[in-house]
Amino acid sequence: MGVDYKELPFRDRPDLTPYLIHLTKNTKEDDECSAYDNLLSILKEGEIWGSTNSGFIKGRGNTAVCFMDIPFSSLKYVLNEENSSSSRPRYEPYGIFVEKSYGYKKGIRPVLYLSDEEVLDLKLPAKELWRVVKLEVHNRDWISWIHEREWRCKGDFQLPHKNLTHTFKLGVLVKTYQDVLKLQKDIKTNPNDYKIEISTILPLDIICQGLYV
């Protein structure tokens, strides 16, 4: 017998979360945009563009949007020195989060952590390889991203626009409280620039005690 989503323990346990998080990063090498600039682009366009992520999305022609199933307070372990290089960061402390129930309805799914050999053995069709993240274990040598608890959506991810009737609201993550005030001011000054309704803006340097960046 199935369990209603509201009965799942996402809000009761500190190791679980009811949200899925998408973090941005700077693309200064390509277009001079900071992570904050790229966050604004998402909020103003109302969508996140799918990416090949420099080859990490498997299957020719496949694109996907990546999310993490991680409690806010644990993001400091992802936003560490290794992942947050100023020149080539993997993540920066800016992004959006959506309700997990909403994301699931819109096609976001947990990835499959598989080795190359397992992918071949399972004979996964090329059109479904966007779901796969490489997991290889050879004695003491590991390739593993399991700690990110990744979910993905194939193609682009459309966020609900203001003029649609819905109960879902979007949450935003920024680095500092100063960023909160900056974004709030811009939304108030230029409301028509934003296609989506934002329910909350959270500063990660307060939520994540010990944030590296």
Z-matrix of the N, CA and C atoms (Angstrom, degrees):
N
C 1 1.457
C 2 1.518 1 109.90
N 3 1.339 2 117.48 1 133.97
C 4 1.449 3 121.40 2 -176.69
C 5 1.517 4 112.58 3 -70.17
N 6 1.336 5 115.48 4 160.42
C 7 1.459 6 122.86 5 178.77
C 8 1.519 7 108.26 6 -112.48
N 9 1.318 8 116.96 7 133.34
C 10 1.457 9 120.80 8 176.98
C 11 1.532 10 109.69 9 -65.40
N 12 1.338 11 116.37 10 143.35
C 13 1.466 12 120.72 11 -178.13
C 14 1.528 13 111.80 12 -53.97
N 15 1.322 14 117.12 13 -40.02
C 16 1.460 15 120.97 14 -177.75
C 17 1.520 16 112.42 15 -65.45
N 18 1.342 17 117.21 16 -17.49
C 19 1.457 18 120.89 17 -179.80
C 20 1.529 19 112.47 18 -87.60
N 21 1.327 20 117.35 19 -10.80
C 22 1.460 21 120.56 20 179.37
C 23 1.525 22 109.81 21 -72.79
N 24 1.346 23 118.87 22 149.72
C 25 1.472 24 121.35 23 -169.13
C 26 1.525 25 114.96 24 -85.70
N 27 1.343 26 118.03 25 31.01
C 28 1.463 27 120.17 26 -176.52
C 29 1.526 28 113.01 27 -63.00
N 30 1.338 29 117.52 28 -31.44
C 31 1.460 30 120.59 29 -177.51
C 32 1.529 31 113.04 30 -97.50
N 33 1.315 32 116.73 31 -0.57
C 34 1.464 33 120.88 32 -175.31
C 35 1.521 34 113.43 33 -104.39
N 36 1.336 35 117.65 34 -20.67
C 37 1.461 36 120.76 35 -174.24
C 38 1.521 37 110.61 36 -118.02
N 39 1.341 38 118.61 37 136.05
C 40 1.472 39 121.22 38 -177.02
C 41 1.521 40 113.67 39 -69.55
N 42 1.338 41 118.39 40 -17.29
C 43 1.459 42 121.02 41 179.83
C 44 1.529 43 112.37 42 -90.25
N 45 1.341 44 117.43 43 -1.32
C 46 1.468 45 121.95 44 179.85
C 47 1.526 46 109.08 45 -121.17
N 48 1.327 47 115.91 46 164.09
C 49 1.454 48 120.89 47 179.82
C 50 1.525 49 109.99 48 -147.35
N 51 1.343 50 117.70 49 146.29
C 52 1.458 51 120.22 50 176.48
C 53 1.525 52 112.19 51 -85.91
N 54 1.350 53 117.63 52 4.50
C 55 1.456 54 121.28 53 -173.91
C 56 1.531 55 112.81 54 -116.35
N 57 1.326 56 114.45 55 158.28
C 58 1.461 57 122.62 56 170.65
C 59 1.524 58 107.49 57 -118.53
N 60 1.330 59 116.55 58 133.53
C 61 1.466 60 122.35 59 -170.87
C 62 1.526 61 110.68 60 -113.52
N 63 1.315 62 115.93 61 133.86
C 64 1.469 63 122.29 62 171.96
C 65 1.523 64 107.57 63 -118.70
N 66 1.336 65 117.25 64 117.08
C 67 1.456 66 122.23 65 179.33
C 68 1.524 67 110.77 66 -98.27
N 69 1.330 68 116.03 67 147.72
C 70 1.450 69 121.08 68 176.83
C 71 1.525 70 109.98 69 -102.34
N 72 1.315 71 116.14 70 174.26
C 73 1.465 72 122.33 71 174.96
C 74 1.522 73 108.01 72 -150.61
N 75 1.318 74 116.16 73 167.47
C 76 1.462 75 118.47 74 179.54
C 77 1.533 76 110.29 75 -75.80
N 78 1.319 77 114.96 76 151.73
C 79 1.472 78 122.31 77 176.41
C 80 1.527 79 108.55 78 -126.29
N 81 1.322 80 115.10 79 42.51
C 82 1.461 81 120.76 80 -174.05
C 83 1.525 82 112.88 81 -62.25
N 84 1.334 83 117.61 82 -29.66
C 85 1.457 84 119.83 83 178.40
C 86 1.520 85 111.98 84 -66.48
N 87 1.339 86 116.48 85 -27.53
C 88 1.466 87 120.67 86 -176.94
C 89 1.520 88 113.32 87 -98.95
N 90 1.344 89 116.88 88 -43.54
C 91 1.464 90 118.44 89 -172.46
C 92 1.528 91 113.99 90 -143.76
N 93 1.344 92 117.60 91 12.35
C 94 1.465 93 122.18 92 177.36
C 95 1.530 94 113.89 93 67.60
N 96 1.342 95 117.78 94 14.78
C 97 1.466 96 120.32 95 -178.14
C 98 1.529 97 110.83 96 -88.36
N 99 1.317 98 115.87 97 136.45
C 100 1.464 99 121.12 98 174.82
C 101 1.525 100 109.51 99 -82.61
N 102 1.333 101 116.52 100 171.91
C 103 1.470 102 120.49 101 176.24
C 104 1.521 103 110.44 102 -61.80
N 105 1.334 104 117.27 103 -36.72
C 106 1.465 105 121.44 104 177.20
C 107 1.528 106 110.61 105 -65.67
N 108 1.333 107 117.00 106 -41.97
C 109 1.472 108 120.74 107 176.86
C 110 1.517 109 111.17 108 -58.86
N 111 1.317 110 116.71 109 -43.48
C 112 1.465 111 120.76 110 -178.60
C 113 1.526 112 111.60 111 -69.37
N 114 1.331 113 116.87 112 -31.66
C 115 1.467 114 120.13 113 173.07
C 116 1.522 115 110.32 114 -64.31
N 117 1.334 116 117.28 115 -45.47
C 118 1.464 117 120.73 116 177.96
C 119 1.525 118 111.34 117 -59.04
N 120 1.322 119 116.97 118 -38.70
C 121 1.466 120 120.86 119 179.04
C 122 1.522 121 111.12 120 -60.22
N 123 1.329 122 116.68 121 -42.19
C 124 1.471 123 121.05 122 177.74
C 125 1.527 124 110.38 123 -62.45
N 126 1.321 125 116.55 124 -45.52
C 127 1.463 126 120.99 125 -176.93
C 128 1.525 127 111.96 126 -67.28
N 129 1.321 128 116.09 127 -32.92
C 130 1.461 129 119.88 128 -178.29
C 131 1.531 130 112.44 129 -84.81
N 132 1.324 131 117.46 130 -33.33
C 133 1.466 132 121.21 131 179.54
C 134 1.531 133 111.98 132 -82.72
N 135 1.338 134 116.46 133 -26.52
C 136 1.456 135 119.70 134 -179.32
C 137 1.508 136 114.09 135 79.15
N 138 1.324 137 117.69 136 19.72
C 139 1.461 138 121.23 137 178.20
C 140 1.520 139 110.41 138 -157.29
N 141 1.335 140 114.74 139 158.87
C 142 1.460 141 122.06 140 172.99
C 143 1.518 142 106.86 141 -112.11
N 144 1.313 143 116.52 142 124.96
C 145 1.463 144 119.84 143 -178.59
C 146 1.516 145 110.73 144 -76.71
N 147 1.321 146 116.04 145 136.36
C 148 1.451 147 121.03 146 175.07
C 149 1.513 148 111.03 147 -68.14
N 150 1.299 149 116.01 148 147.43
C 151 1.463 150 121.45 149 -176.23
C 152 1.515 151 110.40 150 -132.84
N 153 1.343 152 115.88 151 154.37
C 154 1.463 153 120.43 152 170.51
C 155 1.522 154 109.82 153 -82.09
N 156 1.349 155 116.26 154 -11.69
C 157 1.471 156 121.89 155 176.98
C 158 1.519 157 111.81 156 52.47
N 159 1.344 158 114.78 157 47.06
C 160 1.470 159 122.41 158 176.88
C 161 1.524 160 112.61 159 55.77
N 162 1.329 161 116.11 160 38.65
C 163 1.458 162 119.62 161 174.55
C 164 1.507 163 114.86 162 98.00
N 165 1.342 164 119.03 163 -4.37
C 166 1.458 165 120.39 164 -178.59
C 167 1.518 166 112.68 165 -78.15
N 168 1.339 167 117.58 166 -17.29
C 169 1.457 168 121.06 167 174.52
C 170 1.520 169 107.36 168 -89.78
N 171 1.317 170 117.09 169 116.14
C 172 1.457 171 121.48 170 -174.94
C 173 1.531 172 111.25 171 -79.61
N 174 1.332 173 115.38 172 156.87
C 175 1.457 174 121.78 173 177.23
C 176 1.515 175 110.96 174 92.48
N 177 1.332 176 116.66 175 121.45
C 178 1.462 177 121.15 176 -177.66
C 179 1.523 178 110.59 177 -60.24
N 180 1.337 179 115.29 178 129.22
C 181 1.457 180 120.36 179 178.17
C 182 1.509 181 114.71 180 84.50
N 183 1.334 182 118.10 181 -7.82
C 184 1.457 183 120.94 182 179.48
C 185 1.530 184 110.68 183 -77.87
N 186 1.305 185 116.45 184 135.94
C 187 1.458 186 122.01 185 169.37
C 188 1.526 187 107.95 186 -126.06
N 189 1.320 188 116.37 187 156.99
C 190 1.460 189 120.18 188 -178.77
C 191 1.517 190 109.84 189 -157.27
N 192 1.319 191 115.36 190 155.45
C 193 1.460 192 122.82 191 173.20
C 194 1.521 193 107.46 192 -104.88
N 195 1.322 194 116.51 193 133.10
C 196 1.463 195 121.30 194 -173.91
C 197 1.529 196 111.77 195 -105.17
N 198 1.315 197 115.33 196 141.06
C 199 1.457 198 123.59 197 178.13
C 200 1.525 199 109.05 198 -131.44
N 201 1.330 200 116.17 199 162.84
C 202 1.453 201 121.34 200 175.56
C 203 1.522 202 110.21 201 -122.12
N 204 1.308 203 115.82 202 141.48
C 205 1.467 204 123.69 203 179.53
C 206 1.526 205 107.64 204 -101.91
N 207 1.350 206 115.65 205 68.45
C 208 1.459 207 121.55 206 -172.55
C 209 1.525 208 109.77 207 -130.86
N 210 1.340 209 119.22 208 133.83
C 211 1.470 210 120.62 209 174.90
C 212 1.530 211 110.96 210 -58.19
N 213 1.328 212 116.87 211 146.75
C 214 1.465 213 120.77 212 -177.77
C 215 1.529 214 112.18 213 -52.63
N 216 1.317 215 116.79 214 -44.93
C 217 1.463 216 120.74 215 -175.31
C 218 1.521 217 112.64 216 -63.94
N 219 1.337 218 117.38 217 -21.07
C 220 1.466 219 121.63 218 -178.51
C 221 1.525 220 113.01 219 -92.16
N 222 1.320 221 117.37 220 -2.17
C 223 1.464 222 119.87 221 179.72
C 224 1.529 223 112.09 222 -63.75
N 225 1.331 224 117.39 223 -22.24
C 226 1.467 225 119.36 224 179.59
C 227 1.529 226 111.51 225 -63.09
N 228 1.332 227 117.26 226 -22.85
C 229 1.460 228 119.63 227 178.49
C 230 1.526 229 111.46 228 -80.29
N 231 1.325 230 117.13 229 -19.40
C 232 1.464 231 122.32 230 173.80
C 233 1.524 232 110.34 231 -89.02
N 234 1.340 233 115.98 232 -40.74
C 235 1.459 234 121.49 233 178.98
C 236 1.522 235 109.76 234 -84.70
N 237 1.321 236 115.25 235 59.26
C 238 1.463 237 121.21 236 -177.78
C 239 1.530 238 110.51 237 -101.96
N 240 1.309 239 116.42 238 -178.47
C 241 1.467 240 121.33 239 -176.76
C 242 1.521 241 111.86 240 -59.96
N 243 1.329 242 117.10 241 -41.09
C 244 1.463 243 120.98 242 -177.71
C 245 1.524 244 112.02 243 -64.66
N 246 1.326 245 117.47 244 -40.21
C 247 1.465 246 121.36 245 -175.44
C 248 1.519 247 113.74 246 -89.49
N 249 1.335 248 117.68 247 -9.40
C 250 1.462 249 120.41 248 -170.38
C 251 1.524 250 112.98 249 -119.44
N 252 1.315 251 117.24 250 34.66
C 253 1.456 252 121.22 251 175.08
C 254 1.524 253 109.79 252 -56.41
N 255 1.323 254 117.73 253 134.82
C 256 1.468 255 120.84 254 -177.11
C 257 1.519 256 112.34 255 -65.87
N 258 1.351 257 117.42 256 -29.24
C 259 1.465 258 120.19 257 -178.01
C 260 1.526 259 112.63 258 -85.79
N 261 1.327 260 117.50 259 -41.30
C 262 1.467 261 121.00 260 -179.50
C 263 1.526 262 110.02 261 -136.70
N 264 1.313 263 116.97 262 69.97
C 265 1.473 264 119.28 263 -176.93
C 266 1.522 265 111.75 264 -74.11
N 267 1.309 266 115.02 265 149.76
C 268 1.465 267 120.03 266 170.39
C 269 1.525 268 109.19 267 -86.99
N 270 1.334 269 115.68 268 -37.03
C 271 1.463 270 121.86 269 177.92
C 272 1.518 271 109.29 270 -144.80
N 273 1.335 272 115.41 271 156.11
C 274 1.453 273 122.36 272 169.31
C 275 1.528 274 107.92 273 -135.49
N 276 1.347 275 117.85 274 162.75
C 277 1.469 276 120.50 275 -172.24
C 278 1.530 277 114.10 276 -79.61
N 279 1.329 278 115.70 277 55.34
C 280 1.462 279 122.75 278 175.48
C 281 1.522 280 108.01 279 -141.36
N 282 1.313 281 117.34 280 139.07
C 283 1.453 282 118.35 281 179.11
C 284 1.516 283 112.62 282 172.21
N 285 1.315 284 115.17 283 -167.17
C 286 1.462 285 121.47 284 179.32
C 287 1.520 286 108.82 285 -129.28
N 288 1.333 287 115.47 286 161.03
C 289 1.459 288 118.73 287 172.02
C 290 1.519 289 109.30 288 -138.13
N 291 1.330 290 115.25 289 148.40
C 292 1.459 291 122.36 290 -179.11
C 293 1.524 292 109.04 291 -127.76
N 294 1.303 293 115.60 292 155.14
C 295 1.464 294 119.80 293 173.79
C 296 1.524 295 109.37 294 -60.40
N 297 1.316 296 116.38 295 134.92
C 298 1.462 297 120.84 296 -179.26
C 299 1.529 298 111.66 297 -59.83
N 300 1.327 299 117.16 298 -37.19
C 301 1.462 300 120.20 299 179.79
C 302 1.521 301 110.88 300 -65.23
N 303 1.341 302 116.43 301 -39.41
C 304 1.468 303 120.31 302 177.96
C 305 1.526 304 110.33 303 -66.14
N 306 1.343 305 116.23 304 -46.61
C 307 1.448 306 120.55 305 -179.45
C 308 1.524 307 112.56 306 -58.87
N 309 1.323 308 116.05 307 -41.24
C 310 1.468 309 119.70 308 -179.97
C 311 1.522 310 110.19 309 -62.51
N 312 1.325 311 117.34 310 -42.48
C 313 1.461 312 120.61 311 179.31
C 314 1.523 313 111.65 312 -62.44
N 315 1.338 314 116.78 313 -27.30
C 316 1.457 315 121.67 314 -178.06
C 317 1.530 316 113.08 315 -96.61
N 318 1.325 317 116.76 316 14.19
C 319 1.459 318 120.01 317 171.65
C 320 1.508 319 117.03 318 97.38
N 321 1.336 320 118.39 319 4.25
C 322 1.467 321 119.81 320 176.24
C 323 1.527 322 108.75 321 -77.90
N 324 1.339 323 116.05 322 131.90
C 325 1.463 324 121.58 323 -176.62
C 326 1.526 325 111.15 324 -135.57
N 327 1.350 326 117.52 325 151.80
C 328 1.463 327 119.79 326 172.13
C 329 1.524 328 110.07 327 -60.53
N 330 1.321 329 116.21 328 141.44
C 331 1.463 330 119.56 329 178.56
C 332 1.525 331 110.15 330 -74.70
N 333 1.325 332 115.45 331 167.91
C 334 1.461 333 122.90 332 174.31
C 335 1.526 334 107.80 333 -103.72
N 336 1.317 335 117.52 334 118.16
C 337 1.462 336 121.24 335 177.42
C 338 1.527 337 107.87 336 -88.95
N 339 1.346 338 116.00 337 106.83
C 340 1.460 339 121.13 338 -173.45
C 341 1.520 340 110.88 339 -138.69
N 342 1.321 341 115.75 340 150.89
C 343 1.461 342 120.80 341 172.06
C 344 1.525 343 109.33 342 -79.43
N 345 1.333 344 116.94 343 164.70
C 346 1.468 345 120.34 344 177.53
C 347 1.526 346 110.73 345 -59.90
N 348 1.333 347 116.02 346 -37.66
C 349 1.464 348 120.11 347 179.50
C 350 1.529 349 111.23 348 -65.05
N 351 1.314 350 116.58 349 -41.34
C 352 1.461 351 120.18 350 179.20
C 353 1.516 352 111.77 351 -65.57
N 354 1.333 353 117.03 352 -37.02
C 355 1.470 354 120.52 353 177.16
C 356 1.516 355 110.24 354 -59.96
N 357 1.346 356 116.39 355 -42.69
C 358 1.465 357 120.50 356 178.61
C 359 1.528 358 111.12 357 -67.76
N 360 1.324 359 116.84 358 -42.92
C 361 1.464 360 120.59 359 -178.94
C 362 1.528 361 111.77 360 -62.80
N 363 1.322 362 116.30 361 -37.33
C 364 1.459 363 120.85 362 -178.55
C 365 1.527 364 112.58 363 -80.22
N 366 1.339 365 115.80 364 -12.38
C 367 1.480 366 121.97 365 178.42
C 368 1.525 367 111.49 366 53.43
N 369 1.324 368 114.36 367 47.98
C 370 1.459 369 118.98 368 178.58
C 371 1.524 370 110.05 369 -67.65
N 372 1.328 371 118.78 370 133.84
C 373 1.458 372 120.93 371 178.17
C 374 1.522 373 110.44 372 -66.63
N 375 1.326 374 116.76 373 149.16
C 376 1.463 375 121.52 374 -176.29
C 377 1.527 376 112.34 375 -56.66
N 378 1.338 377 116.78 376 -34.31
C 379 1.462 378 119.96 377 -177.18
C 380 1.525 379 112.82 378 -69.13
N 381 1.359 380 116.78 379 -13.96
C 382 1.465 381 120.40 380 179.31
C 383 1.533 382 113.25 381 -105.21
N 384 1.325 383 117.71 382 2.83
C 385 1.461 384 120.15 383 -176.41
C 386 1.528 385 113.46 384 -71.68
N 387 1.334 386 117.52 385 -13.08
C 388 1.461 387 120.30 386 175.08
C 389 1.518 388 111.47 387 -60.94
N 390 1.339 389 116.09 388 -20.16
C 391 1.465 390 120.94 389 -179.33
C 392 1.522 391 113.35 390 -77.85
N 393 1.324 392 118.22 391 -13.27
C 394 1.468 393 122.11 392 -167.76
C 395 1.531 394 111.64 393 -97.18
N 396 1.336 395 115.81 394 132.16
C 397 1.457 396 123.10 395 168.99
C 398 1.523 397 107.60 396 -116.26
N 399 1.307 398 115.99 397 133.96
C 400 1.463 399 120.92 398 -173.62
C 401 1.524 400 112.22 399 -67.53
N 402 1.324 401 115.91 400 131.75
C 403 1.458 402 124.03 401 174.01
C 404 1.521 403 107.45 402 -132.83
N 405 1.323 404 116.14 403 109.92
C 406 1.466 405 121.14 404 -178.78
C 407 1.524 406 109.10 405 -125.62
N 408 1.320 407 116.10 406 132.34
C 409 1.462 408 121.66 407 178.49
C 410 1.516 409 108.65 408 -130.17
N 411 1.337 410 115.95 409 115.51
C 412 1.471 411 121.44 410 177.66
C 413 1.524 412 108.13 411 -130.65
N 414 1.326 413 115.28 412 100.86
C 415 1.452 414 120.72 413 -175.78
C 416 1.534 415 109.98 414 54.27
N 417 1.344 416 117.03 415 -109.76
C 418 1.461 417 119.21 416 -178.00
C 419 1.525 418 112.40 417 -99.57
N 420 1.307 419 118.23 418 1.88
C 421 1.459 420 121.70 419 -178.56
C 422 1.522 421 109.75 420 -99.07
N 423 1.325 422 115.51 421 119.77
C 424 1.461 423 121.59 422 -177.59
C 425 1.520 424 110.97 423 -119.86
N 426 1.325 425 116.11 424 141.51
C 427 1.462 426 122.95 425 161.82
C 428 1.520 427 104.71 426 -117.69
N 429 1.335 428 116.44 427 107.42
C 430 1.460 429 119.39 428 -172.29
C 431 1.526 430 111.23 429 -148.27
N 432 1.328 431 115.48 430 128.80
C 433 1.458 432 122.87 431 174.77
C 434 1.533 433 109.83 432 -122.21
N 435 1.322 434 116.44 433 24.13
C 436 1.462 435 121.11 434 -176.86
C 437 1.526 436 111.55 435 -59.61
N 438 1.333 437 116.74 436 -31.81
C 439 1.458 438 120.67 437 -177.09
C 440 1.527 439 112.96 438 -62.17
N 441 1.348 440 117.12 439 -18.62
C 442 1.468 441 119.78 440 179.86
C 443 1.531 442 112.32 441 -82.57
N 444 1.327 443 117.34 442 -12.47
C 445 1.473 444 120.96 443 179.33
C 446 1.536 445 110.17 444 45.37
N 447 1.313 446 114.46 445 57.17
C 448 1.465 447 119.84 446 -169.32
C 449 1.532 448 113.57 447 -76.88
N 450 1.319 449 114.95 448 143.04
C 451 1.455 450 124.58 449 168.94
C 452 1.522 451 106.81 450 -122.48
N 453 1.334 452 116.40 451 154.17
C 454 1.465 453 119.92 452 179.56
C 455 1.515 454 111.75 453 -139.60
N 456 1.328 455 113.66 454 154.71
C 457 1.460 456 122.04 455 171.72
C 458 1.511 457 107.31 456 -122.15
N 459 1.312 458 118.57 457 129.62
C 460 1.461 459 121.14 458 -179.51
C 461 1.519 460 110.21 459 -71.27
N 462 1.333 461 116.18 460 137.58
C 463 1.458 462 120.94 461 179.43
C 464 1.517 463 111.30 462 76.44
N 465 1.335 464 116.51 463 -147.47
C 466 1.466 465 122.26 464 178.41
C 467 1.530 466 109.87 465 -87.86
N 468 1.336 467 115.50 466 156.58
C 469 1.466 468 119.95 467 176.82
C 470 1.515 469 108.79 468 -113.46
N 471 1.332 470 115.67 469 114.69
C 472 1.453 471 122.13 470 -179.05
C 473 1.527 472 110.53 471 -86.15
N 474 1.320 473 116.01 472 127.82
C 475 1.451 474 121.53 473 174.98
C 476 1.523 475 109.25 474 -93.10
N 477 1.335 476 118.30 475 147.08
C 478 1.463 477 120.03 476 -178.16
C 479 1.528 478 111.40 477 -67.31
N 480 1.324 479 116.74 478 133.38
C 481 1.462 480 121.39 479 -179.37
C 482 1.520 481 111.09 480 -82.61
N 483 1.312 482 116.03 481 164.15
C 484 1.461 483 122.33 482 -175.73
C 485 1.521 484 113.25 483 -59.31
N 486 1.332 485 116.43 484 -35.85
C 487 1.461 486 119.60 485 -173.14
C 488 1.523 487 113.53 486 -82.29
N 489 1.333 488 117.04 487 2.51
C 490 1.460 489 120.24 488 177.66
C 491 1.526 490 109.81 489 -94.09
N 492 1.333 491 116.25 490 146.12
C 493 1.456 492 120.67 491 177.04
C 494 1.526 493 109.01 492 -83.71
N 495 1.310 494 116.37 493 116.70
C 496 1.474 495 119.98 494 -178.45
C 497 1.525 496 109.05 495 -160.54
N 498 1.305 497 116.37 496 160.98
C 499 1.457 498 121.27 497 177.50
C 500 1.525 499 111.58 498 -98.04
N 501 1.332 500 116.32 499 -14.38
C 502 1.459 501 120.70 500 -178.43
C 503 1.527 502 111.23 501 -72.51
N 504 1.306 503 116.34 502 137.62
C 505 1.455 504 121.86 503 171.49
C 506 1.520 505 108.41 504 -128.60
N 507 1.319 506 115.43 505 150.92
C 508 1.452 507 122.19 506 -175.25
C 509 1.519 508 110.87 507 -93.31
N 510 1.324 509 116.97 508 137.84
C 511 1.453 510 121.95 509 172.78
C 512 1.511 511 110.46 510 -104.47
N 513 1.329 512 116.07 511 147.62
C 514 1.463 513 121.91 512 -177.51
C 515 1.521 514 109.44 513 -121.18
N 516 1.332 515 115.87 514 141.64
C 517 1.457 516 122.77 515 176.03
C 518 1.521 517 109.19 516 -114.51
N 519 1.333 518 116.88 517 131.58
C 520 1.457 519 121.94 518 174.62
C 521 1.531 520 108.32 519 -131.60
N 522 1.318 521 116.27 520 171.40
C 523 1.464 522 119.18 521 -173.75
C 524 1.529 523 112.26 522 -75.95
N 525 1.340 524 117.37 523 -47.36
C 526 1.465 525 120.38 524 -171.34
C 527 1.528 526 111.71 525 -128.73
N 528 1.336 527 115.20 526 166.76
C 529 1.463 528 120.16 527 175.75
C 530 1.534 529 110.31 528 -64.99
N 531 1.336 530 116.86 529 -30.78
C 532 1.460 531 120.16 530 176.04
C 533 1.528 532 110.45 531 -62.13
N 534 1.336 533 116.22 532 -36.89
C 535 1.470 534 120.08 533 175.49
C 536 1.524 535 111.01 534 -65.03
N 537 1.332 536 117.12 535 -36.76
C 538 1.470 537 121.57 536 177.11
C 539 1.527 538 109.73 537 -58.57
N 540 1.333 539 115.88 538 -50.51
C 541 1.459 540 120.80 539 -178.74
C 542 1.527 541 111.32 540 -63.20
N 543 1.329 542 116.54 541 -39.38
C 544 1.468 543 121.73 542 179.90
C 545 1.525 544 111.06 543 -63.00
N 546 1.329 545 116.40 544 -44.80
C 547 1.460 546 120.37 545 -178.95
C 548 1.525 547 110.90 546 -70.37
N 549 1.325 548 117.02 547 -42.42
C 550 1.467 549 120.50 548 177.88
C 551 1.536 550 110.92 549 -58.31
N 552 1.314 551 116.41 550 -41.90
C 553 1.462 552 121.02 551 -179.92
C 554 1.517 553 111.08 552 -63.91
N 555 1.338 554 116.33 553 -42.73
C 556 1.467 555 119.64 554 -178.41
C 557 1.524 556 111.26 555 -67.19
N 558 1.341 557 116.25 556 -39.76
C 559 1.474 558 120.00 557 178.35
C 560 1.524 559 110.21 558 -63.66
N 561 1.333 560 116.62 559 -41.37
C 562 1.466 561 120.63 560 -179.89
C 563 1.519 562 111.08 561 -67.68
N 564 1.339 563 116.44 562 -37.76
C 565 1.468 564 120.64 563 -177.53
C 566 1.520 565 112.00 564 -77.44
N 567 1.340 566 116.36 565 -36.13
C 568 1.469 567 120.90 566 -175.27
C 569 1.535 568 111.05 567 -128.00
N 570 1.327 569 118.76 568 59.60
C 571 1.473 570 120.73 569 -174.42
C 572 1.522 571 113.97 570 -60.63
N 573 1.316 572 117.24 571 -31.20
C 574 1.465 573 120.27 572 -177.25
C 575 1.526 574 112.90 573 -74.34
N 576 1.332 575 116.73 574 -11.28
C 577 1.469 576 120.02 575 177.44
C 578 1.523 577 112.44 576 -76.08
N 579 1.343 578 115.91 577 -17.36
C 580 1.460 579 120.59 578 -174.29
C 581 1.528 580 109.80 579 -106.26
N 582 1.344 581 115.09 580 123.81
C 583 1.463 582 120.31 581 -176.09
C 584 1.522 583 113.40 582 -86.50
N 585 1.325 584 116.96 583 -10.92
C 586 1.462 585 119.75 584 -175.34
C 587 1.518 586 110.48 585 -122.42
N 588 1.326 587 115.75 586 158.81
C 589 1.452 588 122.18 587 178.11
C 590 1.525 589 109.23 588 -94.48
N 591 1.318 590 116.21 589 128.25
C 592 1.460 591 122.27 590 -177.84
C 593 1.520 592 109.10 591 -105.12
N 594 1.323 593 116.72 592 126.69
C 595 1.459 594 120.47 593 -177.00
C 596 1.519 595 112.88 594 -89.77
N 597 1.343 596 117.21 595 -30.97
C 598 1.461 597 119.56 596 -177.89
C 599 1.515 598 110.09 597 -158.74
N 600 1.322 599 116.53 598 152.56
C 601 1.464 600 123.26 599 175.49
C 602 1.522 601 107.18 600 -126.60
N 603 1.327 602 117.32 601 120.75
C 604 1.463 603 121.72 602 -173.77
C 605 1.527 604 110.88 603 -113.74
N 606 1.358 605 118.19 604 133.59
C 607 1.469 606 121.62 605 176.49
C 608 1.527 607 111.31 606 -88.89
N 609 1.310 608 116.04 607 119.99
C 610 1.463 609 119.73 608 -173.95
C 611 1.528 610 113.28 609 -72.41
N 612 1.332 611 118.49 610 -25.79
C 613 1.468 612 117.35 611 179.85
C 614 1.528 613 111.75 612 -69.82
N 615 1.344 614 117.49 613 -16.22
C 616 1.465 615 121.15 614 174.12
C 617 1.524 616 110.48 615 -92.38
N 618 1.331 617 116.52 616 -43.95
C 619 1.463 618 121.22 617 -179.00
C 620 1.536 619 111.19 618 -65.99
N 621 1.354 620 115.49 619 -42.59
C 622 1.466 621 120.89 620 -177.96
C 623 1.526 622 109.15 621 -99.69
N 624 1.314 623 118.10 622 88.56
C 625 1.449 624 120.13 623 176.81
C 626 1.522 625 108.62 624 -62.80
N 627 1.331 626 116.14 625 126.19
C 628 1.452 627 119.84 626 -178.15
C 629 1.511 628 112.77 627 91.11
N 630 1.344 629 118.21 628 18.65
C 631 1.460 630 121.52 629 177.46
C 632 1.519 631 109.87 630 -58.58
N 633 1.339 632 117.23 631 129.47
C 634 1.463 633 121.08 632 -174.17
C 635 1.526 634 112.32 633 -68.87
N 636 1.357 635 116.30 634 -49.61
C 637 1.461 636 119.79 635 -170.17
C 638 1.520 637 111.81 636 -78.29
